[in-house]
Amino acid sequence: MKKLKLPIFAALVLALGACGNQSRTNGSDSAEIHASASDAVAATSAGKVAGYVQNGINIFKGIPYAKAERFQAPQAPDSWEGVRSCRSFGPTSPQAERAGWQNDEIAFAFDWDDGYTGEDCQRLNIWTPAIADGKKRPVMVWLHGGGFAAGSGQELPGYDGANLAKDGDAVVVTLNHRLNVLGFLDLSEFGEKYAKSGNAGLLDLVAALRWVKDNIANFGGDPDNVTIFGQSGGGGKVTTLLGTPSADGLFHKAIVQSGSMLRMMNAENSRRIGRAAVEELGLNPADISAIDTIPYEHLLAAGEKAIAKVKAELADNTGGTFIFGWAPTVDGDVLPTHPFEPEAPAQSKEVPMMIGTTLHEFTASTYVPALKEMPKEKIIENLKQRYGENTEDFLTAFEKAFPGYQPIDLIDTDFTFRPGAVEQGNLKSAVEGAAPVYMYMFAWESPVMDGRLRSTHCIEIPFVFNNTDRHASMTGGGEDARKLGKIMSEAWLNFARTGKPAAEGMPEWPAYTAENGATMWFDNNCHVTNHHDKELLDIVHRAPVRGF
């Protein structure tokens, strides 16, 4: 590509700068910020906090919701005198270096903000139209993705809660919690001190929801109308919380986006990993307390080696879980059973749910563009490695589900998250007298980088938050994206407010059952299908569903 001459480049910078505020805020009125001793001050159970006001929204960042010693259950945060400044994001959980930064095109599209890390990471962020005005606004608590090993409440531009708060007169919360070895290393067999270490990160989530219940009225929210929603690992966290007794009553609606993880780690495998990690560190039961002060990098390395070792020893390599290793443990206490096996959790019977996926999720051709040129015959040869004698049945069912498909669709169409979403919907809707569940498919394809992203994993997030311009590097920032973002964010907001998703520009969204298979498709033309891929999924279920 030819280099731009400096004058032209400078003109482009000036032009982009002139409209930058509007594009980053999806057409908000102003980027002006008010931050002073009298602006955005709210009371919490630990003391007063000060945020700032932008475009009529009060914004608070980095509020401590708990504190915890390493491997211990969280406790209430320390109190403070005066007013604590909470205007910038707090520390994120320590984690491995993000591999995606090494791929320029992927880093461009996702536009990650990884902030800074620290073990004191129990922090949350709030966007609200008003403070302590007595109005009962719906509260939406976002749980970030990255499995249970990575990520933060600030990592993507799409997570910004200002537009949801403003458009829906709602209170939006995002948060950080302990991840990977700090949140889920099971040391329970090394003494009572570590009894809950395998679920420390899950207990952080419960502590955050408890904080919301106790404090959110001071931020204009209704503690009796809280929706938890999350994508990928965040969806797995939502799924797990639905079956976590200590979270019962702390939320009232739930949305699972590409994260229907129905089983978590069983205690045996979780403890095997704990033992292997202790061995890697050269410790024994007599000196186990030394693990409290081992540098994080050494701790993580030992934990990762332990996971690989135990996984290799298992015949199926997963122990029957979607995510193996860093994930909550079915310990009979914090998490008594698997969240959705053998049935939907009884404690969440009255919690309405939305469940969905994107059409392509981990799009193979996004990362290997040459696959788009692969002949159909070669693609079918690859399919035979997975489906064997069922390959012809797969192709027939695929044509029925996606008439007129392109050969690359055989590779790019998701069969990792969709089967779990359908199974979760079936289990939820099978409970007699249960609150309704609504199923969706996000099929809109991004135009960015010649359409390489397609309907990739995470792409629906900026639409849900109505941040398609803020995250234009993923959505393209065009009018089609804005229109769909308005519809989706309105549907999510109405679900949070009433328990039923509805929006102008979208048809009536019927509740899902195993019998009707009703699924709302989000695209330039939103529509409902019924069991569009039932036969296809029946064939897919004959082959193992890939996990991580």
N, C-alpha and C positions, 0 to 999 in steps of 0.2 A: 504494500500500500504506500502511496506517495505521502511524504510528510507535508502537513499543512504549513503554509508560510505563516510567520509570526503574527502579522497584522490580522489575518483571517482568524487564526486561533484566538487572538485576544478578543476579537469581536464576538466569537462564539461564546467565550467565557462570560463576557459582559451580558450577552443576550440570555444565556442560561441563568446567570445570577439574577437578572431582572425578574424572571418568573420562577426562580427556585423556591421561594417560600410557598407559593401557591401549589406547586407540584408536590412538595414534600408534605403538605397537610391536606391533600384532597380538597382543595378549594376553600380552606378555612378563611375567616375574615381578616385575621391579622396574625403576625408572628410576634407582635410586641409582648414583652414579658414584664410582669410586675412582681418584684421580689423585695419585700421590706419587712420591718418588724410588725407591720399591721396587716400584711397580706398572707392569706392562706395559713392561718395558725389554727391548729386543732388539738384537742386533748386526747391522750391515750392513757391506758392504765399504768404506764410507766412514766408519763410526763408529757408535756406539750411538745408538738413538732411544728416546724415551719416549712412550708413548701413554697410554691410560686404560682402565679396565675398567668395563663396564656390563652387567648381567645375565649375567655369566659370559663375556662376549666381550671380547677384547682389541682395542682400536680404535686405529689409527694413521692420521694424516691429514697430507698435505702432505710426504711423504718425497721428497727429491730422488732421481730415478733417473738423471739426466743433466744436462748443461749444454751450451749451444751459443751461439756467436756468431750474429748475424743472418745467415740464408741459408746457414749452414754445417751440416755433419753434426754430430750430437750426440757428445759425449765423456763419459767417466766424470765423475760429479760430484766437486767438491772434497771432500776429507776434512775432518773436524773433530775437535777434541779434546773429551773429556768426553762428556756425554749431551745430544743435541739434542732439544728438545721438539718433538714432532710430534703435536699434539693438535687442531689446527684446519686446515681446508682451505687449501692453498696457492693461489697465483695461477692464474687460468685464462688461456687464450690471449686476447690482445686480439681483439676482434671487433666487428662492427657492432651498434648498439643493437637489442635484440630487439623486433620489430614487434608481437609478441603482447601485450606489456604494455599496448598501447593499446586492446585489446579486453577489457573488464572480465570478461565471462563466460568467455572463453578463458583469461585470466590466472588466474581463480579455479579453473578445472578443472585446469590444469596446475600451478599453484602453484610456479613457477620460483624457484630460488635461483641467481642468476648470480654471486654472490661478488664478487671484485675481480680485475682483470686485471693482467698483467705479462708481459713477454717471457721472464722466467725461469719458465716454466710447466711444465717437465718434472717433475711431481710425481705421486705415486700415494698411494692410501689402501688400508688393509688392515683386514679384519675376520677374526679368527681365534679359535678356542676355546682355544688354548694356544700357548705359545712354546717352541721348541726342546725339545720333549718326545720327539723321535725318532719320532713317529707320522707316517705318510705320508698326509696328507689330500689329497683332490682339490682342485685350485686352479682357481678360476673367475675369469678376467680379463675385465672388462666394458669394452667400447669404446663410448663415448657417441655419440648421434646428433647431428643438426645438419648433415648433409652432411659436407663437409670444410672448412666455413666457420665453424661456430658450435658452441656447446654446451660441456659440461664434464662431469667425472666426478661432479659434485654437483648438477647442475641440476634434477633431479626428485626428489621424496620417494621414489619407487619405487626409486631407485638404492642406497638404504641397504642394506648387506650383512649386517646383524646377524642377521636371521631366517634367511637362507640358511646362514650360518655355523653358527648354533645348531642349526637343524633337521637339517642334513645333515652335521654335523661336517666342515665344509669351510672352506677359506680363500678369501675373496672379495677381489678387487682391482678398484678403479676408478682411472682415471687421466686426466690432462690432457696435451695435446700441442699443438704449433704448428698453427695453422689458417690458412685463407684466404691472404692475401698473404705472411704470414710462413712458412707451411708449404709453399706450392705455387706460388710465382711462379718461373717457369722463366727464369733468367738465364744458362743454360749457354753460350749463344753469346758471352757477354761475358768469357770466360776461365775457366781451370781453377779459380780460387777459387770460382766459382759453379756448378761442374759438377753438383752434386747438389741445387741449390736447389729444383728442381721437385718433389723428393721429400723435402724436409727433414722434413715432418710425418710421412710414412710411416717414415722412418728413426728418428724419435722413438718410434714404436710398437715397432719392432724393438728399440731400446735398452731400452724398458720391459720387454719380454719377456725380454731378456738379463738384466736386473736380477733379474727374477723367478726365472729359472733359477739364478742365482748366489746368491740371498739367501733365497728363500722357505722353505727348510728351517729357517732360524732362526725362522720364524714358524709352524712346525708344518705346513708344506705339502710336497707331493711334487713336486719339480721335473720328475719324469718322468711326471706326470699333470696336465697343464695344459690347460684348455679355454678357448678364446677365444669370447666371445659378444658380440653387439652388435645394436642396432636402428637401422633407417633408415641414416643415414650410418655408424653403427657396424657394421651388417651389410655395408656396402660396404667398410669397413676389414677386416673378417674375410675377405670375398671376396678382397680384394687381397693380404692376407698369405698366403693359401693359394698364391699364385703368386709370392711374394717370396723369392728364394733365401736372403737373409741371415736370414730368419725360419724357415728349414727346421730342424726339430728342436726349436724353442723352444715348440711347443704340439703337442697330440696329439689334440684333438677340436675341432670348430668348430660354432657355431650362428649362423645368419644369420636375423635377424628383420626382415622388411620392408626388405631391403637387398641384393637380389641384383643388384649392379651388375657386369655381366659384362665390360664394356669400360671402360677408363680413357682419359685424354687421350692422343692421339697426339702425338709429339714436334713435328711441324710446327705444329699449332695451339697447342700449349703455348708454343713459342718465339715464335710470332707475338704472343701475348698479352704475353709478356715484353718484346718489342721495343716494342709499343704502350704499355706502362706506362712504360718508360724515356722514350719520346717525350713522354708526358703530363707527366712530371716535369721535362722540359726538360734531360735529361742526354744525354751522348753517350759512346761507348766510352772516350774518354780520361779522363773524370771519373766513370766508373761507380761507383767506390768511395764516392762521396758518398751513394749509396743506403743505405749502412750506417747512416747517422745521420739520415736524413730522418725527421721525426716520423711516427709510425705512422698518424695520421689522414690525412695527405697521401698516404702510401704506399697505404693501402687505397682511397682515393678514386680515385687514378690506376689502380690495378689493376681496380677495378670498371668504370671507363670503358673500359679496354682490353678487358675481356671482352665488354662490350656491343658495342664496335666490331667485334671479330673475329667475334663470333657473327652480327652483321648481314651480314657479308661472305660468310658461308657459305651455300650454297644450301639445305642442310637445317637450318641454324641450330644443329646440335648436334654435328656432326662424328662422328655415330654413337654418341655416349656418352649415358648416362643423366643424368649431371651434367656440365655444361660449364663449364669455367673452373677453379674451385678443386677440384682432384682430382689424384691421383697421375698421373705421366707415364710412358708406355712409352718409356723412354730407352735400352733395350738394355743397361742395367747394373743399377741398383737394381731396376727392373721390366723384365725382358727382353721380355715379351709381354703382351698383354691377359690378365687372370686366367683367364677362361673362354671364350676365343675363339681358335682354332676348337674347342678341346676343354678338358676339365678339366685342371688342371695336374698333371703327372706327379709332381712332388715331394710332393704331398699325397694320393697314391693311397691311403695307409694311414690317412688321417685320417677317422674317421666324421663325418658331418654331420647336423645338423638344419636344415631350411629351412622358413620359413613366412611368412604374411602375416595381416593382419586382413581381415575381410570387407568393410569399408567404407573403411579407410585415410583419405584426405583427403575426408571426408564432406561433400559439397556442402551438404546441408541443415543441417549444423551451423552453418555460417557464413552461410547464407541460409535461415532457417527458412521463409520464404514459399514456397520450392520444394515443401514438403510439400503445399501446397494447389494446386499446378499440375495441371491436368487431364492425363490420360494422353495425350490427343491432342496437346497442346502439347509434352509431353515427347518424344513420338515425332517430332515435327517437328524438335526439337533433335537427336535421335539421327541423323536423316537427314543432318545436316551432317557427321557423322563417318563414318557407315557407308554413306551413299548407297544404291546399288542393293542392298546387302546388308542393309538395315534389317529387312526382313521375315524373312530368315533369322536375323538376330540375335534378334528377338523370339521366334521359334519355339524357338531354342536356349536362350534365357534361361528360358522357361517350363519347359523340360525340366530345366534345371539347378536352378531355384528355383521349383518348383510352388507356386501360390498366392501369388506375390509381390505386393507393393503397388507401385503406379506409381512411387513415389519410389525404390524399389530400383533401377530402371533407371538412375537418376542416381547414387545413392550407392554401388552395388556397385563395388568396386575392379577396375580393369583397368590400373592403372599398375604395381603391384608383383607381382601374381599371375603375369602372363606370364613375367617374368624368373625368378621362383622356380621355376616349372615347368621352364623351359629349363635352369636351373642343376641341378635335380634330374635331368633327363634326361641332361645331359652327365656328371654325376658317376657316375650309376648305369651309364652305358654303358662305363665303363672296366673292362676285364676284370680280375677279381680285386680290384677296389677295395673299400675299406671301405664299409659300408652308409650309405645316406642315408635320413632320415626326414622326411616332409612333414607340415605341419600347417596348419590354418586356425583362426584365433581368431574366433568368431562371437558371443560373449557381448556383449549390449548394455547399456550403462550406463543406470541410471535417472536419473542426475543431469540437472537442468534439463529435466525432462519428457522424458527420453530423447533429447535432441538430439545427444549425443555418439555414440550408436550404438556400433559397433565401430571407433572412430576410430583413427587413426595414434597409436601410443605406448600405447594402452590396455592391451596385454598385459603391459607392463613390471611394474607392481605385482603382477600375478599370478605372474609368473616369479620375482620376489624374495620372494614371500609378504608383500607390503606393502600389501594391499588396504585395511587400516584406516589405515595411515600415509598413504596417498594416497587418502583417502576422498572428496576433492573431485572425483576422477575416477571412482572405482568405486562411490561411494555408501556403502561400508563395511558393507554388509549381509551376512547369513548366506550368501546365494548366492555373493557375491563371495569370502567367506572359504573356502567349500568348494572353489570352483574354484581359488583361489590355492594351497590346500594340495595339490591334485592336480598343478597345473602345476609348482610349485616342486619337488615330489618327482620329477616326470618329468625336469626339467632336472638335478637333483642326481644322479639315477641314471645319466643319460647321461654326466655328468661323471665319475662314479665308474667306470662299466663300459663305456660306449660304446653302451648300449641304453637308451632312455627307457621307463620303466615307473613306474606309481603305483597305489596302492589307489584304487578308484573309477573307474578308466579301463580300457577293454578292452585286449587285446593290441594293440600298435602294430606292424604289419608294416612291413618296410623298403619303401621306395618304388622302383619301377622305371617306366620309360616304358610298359611293358606293363600293369602292374597299376594305376598311378595312385593307389596307396594314400595316403590323406590322413586324419590324425586331426583331427576337429573338436572344438574346445574350447568347450563351452557348458554349460548346466545339465545336459544329458545328453550326455556325451562319447561319440562314436561314430566309426567309420571309414567313409569312402566310397571308391569307386573310379571315377576319371574322371568325377566328377559334372559337370564343366564342360568336357570335352574338345572337344565340338562348338562350344561357345560361344567358347572360346579360339581355335579354328581360324578363326572369323569375325573375332574381335578382331585377330588377327595380320594380316588383310588391310588394316587401317588402321594408321597409325603409332602406336606406343606413346609416350605422352607422357613426356618426361624433364624435367630442370630445368637 
